[in-house]
Amino acid sequence: MYIFDTKVHFLREGTELTEADFSGGGTNITAALKTLRSEVESCEHRYVRVFIITDGGHGAGEPFPETEILKMIPPQGKTISVYLLGIGNYFPVNYSIDIRSHLHNGNANVPSMYWAKEYEDAVTQLGCISDDLNSALMTLELNTEMFVLPNLDKMSTFYLGEWLYFEGHPDDITTLQFKVNEGEFQSIPKSWKPVTAKHLLEEVFRQWNSILIQQHRKKARVPHETFDLMESLFAYQINEMKAAVPQGNDVKTRLNKKHIVSYESEFRALKNRGQNLICIEDKFSNELELADTILKTTITKTKYDTKNLKLKGHGIEEYEEDVKAFKKIYESKKKDILALPAPLPEECCSVTISSTLSDLQDPNFHLLLLENKFELEKSFSISGIPIYAPIHDSSQINPWTLRIKNVLVTPYSILSQQVLEMSGSVDENSVGSSDGDIILQQDNEKTRFNAIVPIVPSRAIGVLKPLILSNIYAMMATFAILKNPHIIDYNAHIAALGCVWLKTVVQFPLSNRPEFAKDRLKNVVATSSVYMGRPSIKCYVDALFEKPKQALMTESTEEFGGKTLKCESLIKPVFFIYLCKDKFSSQQIINLLKLMLYEFLGRCISSIRPSEEKESGSHSPFTYFFCEDLADAEKRKQCLEKHCK
């Protein structure tokens, strides 16, 4: 074991690493590679494993690492397996790929590199290396020559985990035999299974890309015709999948169609990235982009992007626990769910003719729960009221400030999240701005929407309530409303329901309210009832009744149950007062409305007061109600004095 900074130092023999072993300061990669090459050449063992860990680029000047990399040729008769771990954002990506490409002649399924983007990820990546060691130890010899990469040399000795390509028909192999290491040949029973598009994308093509990149980097022959073979193999498999998909929109059919679209998109990206890595080396703006592209294109043991796992503290482990809890609730309620009447046409998405309830009643519903977090969010039929609410940072932090510009009406009064997911692959003219909005009728701006506020039929509320209160449903509702796939906001659904309710009440006064608006309000109230028993909401409603001034403050000065109350938007108290109107007397409601008007005026006036940051004060969106031009100091003074009196 050696460490290298400005020089190379022998540390000790053994396989245990400690934090104290890592050396800071400069990095002399050339000296490290010279030592490495010498050790490999002088080593008496036939199988050699090399581990390189670095977090910094070469900083020792001439001679540069290229001089040693070009000399790195696996000694005759030796198998060299290279495991290279880069840490952080400054490790030498190009040198790393070149070192591995020149020296490695072991298992083709060993990743081209391992990357710990954050220092705390290093232990995880070392664990991945540990897992990969086992497959590199065992060699298999076949009685038939095959390829690890088509159009390169045929071989008969392979490693555990490698995909082998035989260019003839399977029936051309009369007897297939293998032996492990130095053991005796054993026959393999002939049991052919068709390779799937998933296997091709996740394993076979990645192995081929790894070898293609390795050939290119060490300036050996690159069989470009392999990309044509990839194309024909994938096209055959995807056409087989398409032919097997029946008509309909049930869960299984929908998932199969989604998988086909996803596979086609993934194949195009995989093939293009592979060709770019070989043909357009200067395409990458920096080495980190190169590293990211290599990991997305070649063999890797990291299934999900690390960044996605850590956002908002709700990663894959938490998701898996939430799925288990959701399954448990679903199984306990399954009999009652299936006994519910099927959704009425007006309760279903008018485009997909599906709904949340229809998915829950589908015999293949369990297949949805096998999807990963992001695929489930895009595949589950979260049906509800389509709205257009431009995406703002404020509503991401506080959903009670959701600004709804439009609520769709008949024939699009109920849609599902899937319509938004389908739009990207259906008609590019329908896709709108960065708000992720689409327009269903090009000549009708009122058909523009970018979010779904989930609705549950009132007759199903009693049965579905435990599922609606689960983390999985909260996650999907958050995604449908806020368009953020990484978080769970437990206020997103009730807040969006409140915003839709107020928008509808204002837009359609009671005196001439159309039937569809009455139905919308009925659905909103029924769905909202699920949340009214939640302790935080119950506490807020009680405070409105007992201490209304505290409940209407932006943040209360008193604590309730050990926490302050927040009134992020006046929509919140108005909506809750309506939902609990039977709890309040008429006089209490009148008094609350007066207090809310005072609070509204106060919030407007406070925003125009001078502050340390802005001497002239600032405008509130509502101040034009009270004064034509509050930028005028004299008019502002007159306005304030008038209201003070």
WOHUFEN-V523087 format. One record per residue. N is the residue number from 1. D_CENTER is the distance of its C-alpha to the mean C-alpha in Angstrom with 1 decimal. Layout:
n: <N | N>
d_center: <D_CENTER | D_CENTER>
//
This chain:
n: <1 | 2 | 3 | 4 | 5 | 6 | 7 | 8 | 9 | 10 | 11 | 12 | 13 | 14 | 15 | 16 | 17 | 18 | 19 | 20 | 21 | 22 | 23 | 24 | 25 | 26 | 27 | 28 | 29 | 30 | 31 | 32 | 33 | 34 | 35 | 36 | 37 | 38 | 39 | 40 | 41 | 42 | 43 | 44 | 45 | 46 | 47 | 48 | 49 | 50 | 51 | 52 | 53 | 54 | 55 | 56 | 57 | 58 | 59 | 60 | 61 | 62 | 63 | 64 | 65 | 66 | 67 | 68 | 69 | 70 | 71 | 72 | 73 | 74 | 75 | 76 | 77 | 78 | 79 | 80 | 81 | 82 | 83 | 84 | 85 | 86 | 87 | 88 | 89 | 90 | 91 | 92 | 93 | 94 | 95 | 96 | 97 | 98 | 99 | 100 | 101 | 102 | 103 | 104 | 105 | 106 | 107 | 108 | 109 | 110 | 111 | 112 | 113 | 114 | 115 | 116 | 117 | 118 | 119 | 120 | 121 | 122 | 123 | 124 | 125 | 126 | 127 | 128 | 129 | 130 | 131 | 132 | 133 | 134 | 135 | 136 | 137 | 138 | 139 | 140 | 141 | 142 | 143 | 144 | 145 | 146 | 147 | 148 | 149 | 150 | 151 | 152 | 153 | 154 | 155 | 156 | 157 | 158 | 159 | 160 | 161 | 162 | 163 | 164 | 165 | 166 | 167 | 168 | 169 | 170 | 171 | 172 | 173 | 174 | 175 | 176 | 177 | 178 | 179 | 180 | 181 | 182 | 183 | 184 | 185 | 186 | 187 | 188 | 189 | 190 | 191 | 192 | 193 | 194 | 195 | 196 | 197 | 198 | 199 | 200 | 201 | 202 | 203 | 204 | 205 | 206 | 207 | 208 | 209 | 210 | 211 | 212 | 213 | 214 | 215 | 216 | 217 | 218 | 219 | 220 | 221 | 222 | 223 | 224 | 225 | 226 | 227 | 228 | 229 | 230 | 231 | 232 | 233 | 234 | 235 | 236 | 237 | 238 | 239 | 240 | 241 | 242 | 243 | 244 | 245 | 246 | 247 | 248 | 249 | 250 | 251 | 252 | 253 | 254 | 255 | 256 | 257 | 258 | 259 | 260 | 261 | 262 | 263 | 264 | 265 | 266 | 267 | 268 | 269 | 270 | 271 | 272 | 273 | 274 | 275 | 276 | 277 | 278 | 279 | 280 | 281 | 282 | 283 | 284 | 285 | 286 | 287 | 288 | 289 | 290 | 291 | 292 | 293 | 294 | 295 | 296 | 297 | 298 | 299 | 300 | 301 | 302 | 303 | 304 | 305 | 306 | 307 | 308 | 309 | 310 | 311 | 312 | 313 | 314 | 315 | 316 | 317 | 318 | 319 | 320 | 321 | 322 | 323 | 324 | 325 | 326 | 327 | 328 | 329 | 330 | 331 | 332 | 333 | 334 | 335 | 336 | 337 | 338 | 339 | 340 | 341 | 342 | 343 | 344 | 345 | 346 | 347 | 348 | 349 | 350 | 351 | 352 | 353 | 354 | 355 | 356 | 357 | 358 | 359 | 360 | 361 | 362 | 363 | 364 | 365 | 366 | 367 | 368 | 369 | 370 | 371 | 372 | 373 | 374 | 375 | 376 | 377 | 378 | 379 | 380 | 381 | 382 | 383 | 384 | 385 | 386 | 387 | 388 | 389 | 390 | 391 | 392 | 393 | 394 | 395 | 396 | 397 | 398 | 399 | 400 | 401 | 402 | 403 | 404 | 405 | 406 | 407 | 408 | 409 | 410 | 411 | 412 | 413 | 414 | 415 | 416 | 417 | 418 | 419 | 420 | 421 | 422 | 423 | 424 | 425 | 426 | 427 | 428 | 429 | 430 | 431 | 432 | 433 | 434 | 435 | 436 | 437 | 438 | 439 | 440 | 441 | 442 | 443 | 444 | 445 | 446 | 447 | 448 | 449 | 450 | 451 | 452 | 453 | 454 | 455 | 456 | 457 | 458 | 459 | 460 | 461 | 462 | 463 | 464 | 465 | 466 | 467 | 468 | 469 | 470 | 471 | 472 | 473 | 474 | 475 | 476 | 477 | 478 | 479 | 480 | 481 | 482 | 483 | 484 | 485 | 486 | 487 | 488 | 489 | 490 | 491 | 492 | 493 | 494 | 495 | 496 | 497 | 498 | 499 | 500 | 501 | 502 | 503 | 504 | 505 | 506 | 507 | 508 | 509 | 510 | 511 | 512 | 513 | 514 | 515 | 516 | 517 | 518 | 519 | 520 | 521 | 522 | 523 | 524 | 525 | 526 | 527 | 528 | 529 | 530 | 531 | 532 | 533 | 534 | 535 | 536 | 537 | 538 | 539 | 540 | 541 | 542 | 543 | 544 | 545 | 546 | 547 | 548 | 549 | 550 | 551 | 552 | 553 | 554 | 555 | 556 | 557 | 558 | 559 | 560 | 561 | 562 | 563 | 564 | 565 | 566 | 567 | 568 | 569 | 570 | 571 | 572 | 573 | 574 | 575 | 576 | 577 | 578 | 579 | 580 | 581 | 582 | 583 | 584 | 585 | 586 | 587 | 588 | 589 | 590 | 591 | 592 | 593 | 594 | 595 | 596 | 597 | 598 | 599 | 600 | 601 | 602 | 603 | 604 | 605 | 606 | 607 | 608 | 609 | 610 | 611 | 612 | 613 | 614 | 615 | 616 | 617 | 618 | 619 | 620 | 621 | 622 | 623 | 624 | 625 | 626 | 627 | 628 | 629 | 630 | 631 | 632 | 633 | 634 | 635 | 636 | 637 | 638 | 639 | 640 | 641 | 642 | 643 | 644 | 645>
d_center: <39.1 | 39.3 | 37.7 | 37.9 | 38.0 | 40.9 | 42.7 | 41.9 | 43.0 | 43.6 | 42.0 | 43.0 | 42.6 | 40.0 | 36.3 | 35.4 | 33.5 | 33.8 | 32.4 | 35.9 | 35.8 | 33.6 | 35.7 | 35.1 | 36.9 | 37.3 | 36.0 | 38.5 | 36.5 | 39.6 | 41.6 | 38.8 | 38.6 | 42.4 | 42.6 | 39.9 | 41.7 | 45.0 | 43.6 | 42.2 | 45.4 | 47.7 | 45.7 | 47.8 | 45.0 | 43.8 | 40.2 | 38.7 | 35.2 | 34.3 | 31.7 | 30.9 | 28.9 | 28.9 | 27.3 | 29.7 | 31.2 | 34.9 | 37.1 | 40.6 | 41.7 | 43.8 | 43.9 | 40.2 | 38.0 | 38.5 | 42.0 | 41.0 | 38.0 | 40.4 | 42.6 | 39.9 | 41.0 | 40.7 | 44.3 | 46.0 | 45.4 | 42.6 | 38.9 | 36.7 | 33.1 | 31.2 | 28.2 | 27.1 | 24.8 | 23.9 | 23.1 | 21.9 | 22.0 | 25.6 | 26.2 | 28.0 | 25.6 | 28.3 | 30.8 | 28.5 | 27.8 | 31.5 | 32.6 | 30.6 | 31.6 | 35.3 | 35.8 | 33.5 | 35.2 | 33.8 | 31.0 | 29.0 | 26.0 | 25.9 | 23.0 | 24.3 | 23.0 | 21.1 | 19.4 | 19.0 | 17.3 | 18.6 | 22.0 | 20.9 | 18.7 | 22.0 | 23.0 | 19.9 | 20.5 | 24.2 | 23.4 | 21.7 | 24.9 | 27.0 | 25.4 | 26.0 | 29.6 | 30.8 | 30.0 | 31.9 | 35.0 | 36.0 | 37.5 | 38.4 | 41.3 | 41.6 | 44.8 | 43.1 | 41.7 | 38.2 | 35.6 | 32.5 | 32.0 | 34.0 | 36.9 | 37.3 | 40.0 | 40.3 | 40.2 | 41.2 | 39.6 | 35.9 | 33.5 | 31.6 | 28.2 | 29.1 | 29.0 | 32.4 | 33.5 | 36.9 | 38.1 | 40.6 | 40.4 | 39.6 | 43.1 | 44.5 | 43.6 | 46.5 | 45.8 | 42.8 | 43.6 | 41.9 | 43.0 | 41.0 | 42.2 | 46.0 | 46.2 | 47.9 | 46.5 | 45.1 | 44.5 | 41.1 | 41.4 | 40.5 | 37.5 | 35.5 | 32.0 | 30.3 | 27.3 | 24.2 | 21.9 | 19.1 | 21.6 | 22.4 | 19.0 | 17.7 | 21.1 | 24.2 | 23.2 | 21.3 | 24.6 | 26.6 | 24.6 | 25.2 | 28.9 | 29.2 | 27.8 | 30.2 | 33.1 | 32.5 | 32.2 | 35.5 | 37.1 | 37.8 | 37.9 | 34.6 | 34.8 | 33.0 | 34.0 | 31.3 | 28.8 | 31.1 | 31.0 | 27.2 | 27.5 | 30.2 | 28.7 | 25.3 | 27.2 | 29.4 | 26.6 | 24.6 | 27.9 | 28.7 | 25.5 | 26.2 | 29.8 | 28.8 | 26.7 | 29.0 | 29.1 | 27.6 | 24.5 | 24.3 | 21.2 | 22.1 | 23.1 | 20.0 | 17.7 | 20.0 | 20.0 | 16.2 | 16.2 | 19.0 | 17.3 | 14.2 | 16.7 | 18.8 | 16.2 | 15.1 | 18.8 | 19.8 | 17.3 | 18.4 | 22.0 | 22.0 | 20.5 | 23.1 | 25.9 | 25.0 | 25.1 | 28.5 | 30.0 | 28.7 | 28.6 | 29.0 | 26.0 | 23.8 | 24.4 | 24.2 | 23.8 | 20.3 | 19.1 | 21.3 | 19.9 | 16.2 | 17.6 | 19.6 | 16.9 | 14.9 | 18.2 | 20.2 | 20.3 | 17.8 | 17.3 | 13.9 | 11.4 | 8.2 | 7.9 | 10.0 | 9.0 | 5.7 | 8.1 | 10.7 | 9.9 | 12.2 | 13.3 | 11.0 | 9.4 | 9.9 | 13.6 | 13.8 | 11.7 | 14.1 | 17.0 | 16.1 | 16.0 | 19.4 | 20.8 | 19.7 | 21.4 | 24.4 | 24.9 | 24.4 | 27.0 | 29.4 | 29.2 | 28.9 | 32.6 | 32.7 | 29.7 | 31.3 | 34.6 | 33.3 | 34.6 | 32.2 | 30.5 | 32.9 | 32.2 | 31.9 | 29.2 | 26.9 | 24.8 | 27.5 | 25.5 | 23.9 | 26.6 | 24.2 | 23.3 | 21.6 | 25.0 | 25.5 | 22.2 | 23.4 | 26.8 | 25.6 | 27.0 | 23.8 | 21.5 | 20.8 | 19.0 | 16.2 | 15.7 | 15.5 | 12.1 | 9.0 | 7.1 | 4.9 | 8.3 | 10.4 | 9.3 | 10.4 | 13.3 | 15.1 | 18.0 | 17.6 | 21.0 | 22.8 | 24.2 | 22.8 | 23.1 | 22.8 | 21.8 | 21.1 | 18.2 | 19.8 | 19.0 | 21.6 | 20.0 | 16.7 | 18.9 | 21.4 | 20.7 | 24.5 | 24.9 | 22.9 | 25.1 | 25.6 | 27.4 | 27.7 | 27.6 | 28.1 | 31.2 | 32.8 | 32.0 | 28.3 | 28.7 | 26.1 | 22.9 | 19.6 | 15.9 | 16.3 | 18.8 | 16.3 | 14.0 | 17.2 | 18.6 | 17.0 | 18.8 | 21.9 | 23.7 | 22.7 | 25.5 | 23.9 | 20.8 | 21.6 | 20.7 | 17.8 | 17.7 | 16.0 | 19.2 | 21.2 | 24.9 | 26.3 | 29.9 | 30.4 | 33.7 | 32.5 | 30.4 | 30.3 | 27.9 | 25.1 | 22.1 | 18.4 | 17.7 | 18.9 | 20.8 | 20.8 | 24.4 | 26.1 | 29.7 | 32.2 | 33.8 | 30.6 | 29.8 | 31.9 | 30.3 | 26.7 | 26.9 | 25.7 | 22.5 | 21.9 | 22.3 | 19.8 | 16.5 | 14.7 | 16.5 | 16.0 | 12.2 | 12.5 | 15.3 | 13.6 | 10.9 | 14.0 | 16.0 | 14.3 | 11.4 | 9.1 | 6.0 | 6.5 | 10.1 | 13.0 | 16.0 | 19.0 | 21.0 | 18.8 | 20.3 | 23.9 | 23.8 | 22.7 | 25.4 | 27.9 | 27.2 | 27.6 | 30.7 | 32.3 | 31.5 | 33.2 | 36.2 | 36.9 | 36.5 | 38.6 | 41.5 | 43.0 | 46.2 | 44.8 | 41.3 | 40.3 | 39.4 | 35.8 | 35.3 | 37.1 | 34.8 | 31.7 | 33.1 | 34.1 | 30.5 | 29.2 | 31.8 | 31.4 | 27.6 | 28.2 | 30.7 | 28.2 | 27.2 | 30.8 | 31.5 | 28.7 | 30.7 | 29.3 | 30.1 | 33.4 | 34.3 | 33.7 | 35.8 | 38.5 | 38.6 | 39.0 | 42.0 | 43.5 | 42.5 | 41.3 | 41.8 | 39.4 | 36.8 | 37.0 | 36.5 | 33.3 | 33.4 | 36.3 | 38.8 | 39.4 | 37.2 | 36.6 | 35.8 | 35.1 | 32.7 | 33.3 | 32.4 | 30.6 | 31.4 | 28.6 | 30.0 | 33.2 | 31.4 | 30.5 | 34.2 | 35.4 | 33.0 | 33.7 | 37.4 | 37.3 | 35.5 | 38.0 | 41.0 | 43.2 | 42.9 | 44.4 | 47.9 | 48.6 | 49.9 | 46.9 | 44.6 | 47.0 | 47.0 | 43.2 | 43.0 | 45.5 | 43.6 | 40.4 | 42.4 | 43.7 | 40.2 | 39.1 | 42.1 | 41.5 | 37.9 | 39.1 | 42.2 | 40.4 | 38.1 | 41.2 | 42.9 | 43.4 | 41.3 | 41.3 | 38.5 | 40.2 | 43.9 | 44.1 | 41.4 | 38.7 | 38.3 | 36.7 | 35.5 | 38.3 | 41.2 | 42.8 | 43.9 | 46.3 | 47.5 | 47.5 | 46.8 | 45.7 | 45.6 | 49.4 | 50.5 | 53.6 | 51.9 | 49.2 | 52.0 | 53.8 | 50.7 | 50.0 | 53.6 | 53.9 | 50.9 | 52.2 | 55.5>
//
